[in-house]
Amino acid sequence: MYYYNSSKSYLTWKTFMEKSMKNKKQPSLLGGAMIIAGGTIGAGMLANPISTAGVWFLGSLLILIYTWFCMMSSGLMLLEANLHYPTGSSFDTIVKDLLGKGWNILNGLSLAFVLYILTYAYITSGGGITEGFLNQLLSSEQSAVEIGRSSGSLIFTFVLAVFVWFSTKAVDRFSTILIGGMVISFFLSVSGLISSANADVLLNSATSQDTQYLPYALVALPVCLVSFGFHQNVPSLVKYYNRDAGKVSKSVFVGTFIALIIYILWQLAIQGNLPRAEFVPVIEKGGDIAALLAALSKYIQTDYIALALNFFAYMAIASSFLGVTLGLFDYIADLCGFDDSKAGRTKTALATFLPPLLLSLQFPYGFVIAIGYAGLAATIWAAIVPALLAKASRKKFNKPSYSCFGGNLMVYFIIIFGVLNILSQLAMQFGWLPEFKG
């Protein structure tokens, strides 16, 4: 049987039906963008206003936009290289073939360290919030319930791990719900802050204290880089969109741009209400949310803001957990050669979730020490390696199906960005950079 149209072309009924079904099942652009945005917005949210207090609002805008552009571009370079390899190939396969064993070992260690550390961080944070929420929910006036931090971490990990084990589509759907909740709670918490933002505070024009900004720029750069880490999800989206480079590149752009807008609004909300000099006690406590709210309470009412921020933090942690572990899941499957069967995905899930979960149960408060080195490792696999992959793939393959904009000039631009971040982080470790202290 044939299907005939007015242009005198025809298709077999089978081919027509296959194409129709394929079109119906094509994942939406929104889903991919939500995976990228959900994986990006998280750990850096509360750290950004603290780390950029030295350069203040206008300086932070420049650094955020510069970092967003470079990280978005490096993600597209990774996409370009990924498309030369079979669907499902992740960093291990691509880096080993294009850059050799040495770079692959360095990149593998960097990638695994960052993703496992972030997974550990989200389990400890999410487990603590889950514990508090369930204790409050299950307790009554007659009896108090204490489920414990370990139980909170186990529940948080198991529930979200099921979505990752099930499929990328499940992560897409749940991430979309979480991002929607994040947006609502975010705007509930910051709408009042934005409306009360003071131009004099925002521009730091009403103070005669430290008015230097440029010396603190390099200190802010590495934290902003970690805030735009999404590259572990690029191979997952290549598989999800069936190698449709247009859909993946648009998802990367839209998802990271959403994160950029939210970060800018957050900077406006915080740095428009809390004077630059008042960041001193917040910085001393490592950017703790309670310290930030206490400092803000001197200038505005924060009761309802605290409630909205708690909801926002929980959904941000959950969506980031899904985005990070999805990329780690696919990387481990590629590295270990686990297939996509139920048994294969179970093996991958155990390798993905069990190590950080056990670490979290053993050391529920040890994240701060390890996270200081995560930025250095992230620079290698999220900036320098993608740029080198794009350069090497252009030499090896003649006709790419997709090519990142900017040519080789953009490749060197991203490498310089990565080197600048590494130098900044090393200088910070050795105490060679000035730190803003109010």
Secondary structure as GFF3:
##gff-version 3
##sequence-region A 1 438
A	DSSP	beta_strand	2	4	.	.	.	ID=ss1
A	DSSP	beta_strand	10	12	.	.	.	ID=ss2
A	DSSP	alpha_helix	13	25	.	.	.	ID=ss3
A	DSSP	alpha_helix	29	40	.	.	.	ID=ss4
A	DSSP	alpha_helix	44	51	.	.	.	ID=ss5
A	DSSP	alpha_helix	56	82	.	.	.	ID=ss6
A	DSSP	alpha_helix	91	99	.	.	.	ID=ss7
A	DSSP	alpha_helix	101	138	.	.	.	ID=ss8
A	DSSP	alpha_helix	149	166	.	.	.	ID=ss9
A	DSSP	alpha_helix	168	195	.	.	.	ID=ss10
A	DSSP	alpha_helix	199	202	.	.	.	ID=ss11
A	DSSP	three_ten_helix	214	216	.	.	.	ID=ss12
A	DSSP	alpha_helix	217	226	.	.	.	ID=ss13
A	DSSP	three_ten_helix	231	233	.	.	.	ID=ss14
A	DSSP	alpha_helix	234	240	.	.	.	ID=ss15
A	DSSP	alpha_helix	245	271	.	.	.	ID=ss16
A	DSSP	three_ten_helix	276	279	.	.	.	ID=ss17
A	DSSP	alpha_helix	280	284	.	.	.	ID=ss18
A	DSSP	alpha_helix	289	296	.	.	.	ID=ss19
A	DSSP	alpha_helix	303	336	.	.	.	ID=ss20
A	DSSP	alpha_helix	342	362	.	.	.	ID=ss21
A	DSSP	alpha_helix	367	371	.	.	.	ID=ss22
A	DSSP	alpha_helix	374	379	.	.	.	ID=ss23
A	DSSP	pi_helix	380	384	.	.	.	ID=ss24
A	DSSP	alpha_helix	385	396	.	.	.	ID=ss25
A	DSSP	alpha_helix	407	429	.	.	.	ID=ss26
###
